[in-house]
Amino acid sequence: MDPARVRYDREGSAVGGTAQAGGTGRREGRAYIGSFTTGGGRGITIAAVDPESGALTPRSAVDGLVNPSCLALGGDGGVLYAVSDADPGGVAAFRAADGELRALGPVTGAGGSGPTHLSVRDRLLLTAHYTSGSVGALPLASDGRLAGPPAVLAHEGSGPDTDRQAGPHAHQVVPAPGGRWVLSVDLGTDSARVCTAEPATGALRLHAETVLRRGSGPRHLAFHPDGTTVYVLHELEPLLTVCRWDPAAGRLAALAEVAVDTDGTPDGARAYPSVVRPSADGRFLWVAVRGSNRLLTYSLAAGADAPRLASTVDCGGSWPRDLVTDPSERRLYVANEWSGDVTWFDVDPESGALRRAGAVEVPAAACVVFA
């Protein structure tokens, strides 16, 4: 069967494609898609997920928030948080229920400009601010509402790329497994930082910093399911750094570097890796590369610290900014920012290889989150 492409009209109704549940009687799932409104995006798109095919059908959209380019679920999946990637930056919270999003109060200042990432740790909302080069932690109320003000920790430093690294540019912040530590990567300072966060106020304190290859521009990190292996993906140099995480000491140490394949990049252009995702069973690793517009599958058969490139596939669009598996891990979804679509792939359970299965139009797509 040819890959399905679904588009929607101005009211959010599905037009064509294969996104209907097909009368199977199984309850459809839900996905939320963030986008860049300054690039023509509709804000946060709410999509139904077909339980059999995995196809997405946009049902509605929530606008009014500038550039909700990163989303995260909290409150046991009942609250959706979104950044407003702007200057000044902001964050918003929505009650997610019955296929709708209802705002839980007004947009709140994030404590920095250009927030590119957010994640939830217990009763704290963590944010990474690219433009101002800082990370923040905003307390949450018991019902998931934003209960600021945010605590902010400014990064310091620079890198050799004078265009992109004149100062710090925090790109991602995540809690480590167990919740004791908070890790962030900074594209401008070529480093990863480990912080503590005070549970009640969110006050952040720097604990350790790991210096990575100069000029590489670390953008995204992910924990292997073993909890002690961390992968750091770099944007300015096509590189994946494998690190060892010591959860007792709160220390991150680089072990090895793996060159990221950039075949398919047009002559005179550069490739910019964007996201790294390990599979839940720890056997595979997927990497998205903008410029070459490829998705790479790495085998971890030789060990979590020894990724080996196994296969590559076209992302199905242009400029893959985010990729995520669905809850079943049977499919992987890619937000292609420049082509304005989300493409999904069936995952081979033996090899981790990807086979394109469908796509849906989502202008300026930036991220996908499954309920």
PyMOL commands that set and color helices and strands:
alter all, ss='L'
color gray80, all
select helices_A, chain A and resi 37-39
alter helices_A, ss='H'
color red, helices_A
select strands_A, chain A and resi 4-8+14-15+29-35+44-49+56-62+71-74+79-84+90-97+100-103+108-109+115-121+124-129+134-139+151-154+170-175+182-186+191-197+204-211+218-223+229-234+239-246+251-259+272-278+284-290+294-299+308-314+320-325+331-336+341-347+354-361+365-370
alter strands_A, ss='S'
color yellow, strands_A
deselect
rebuild
show_as cartoon
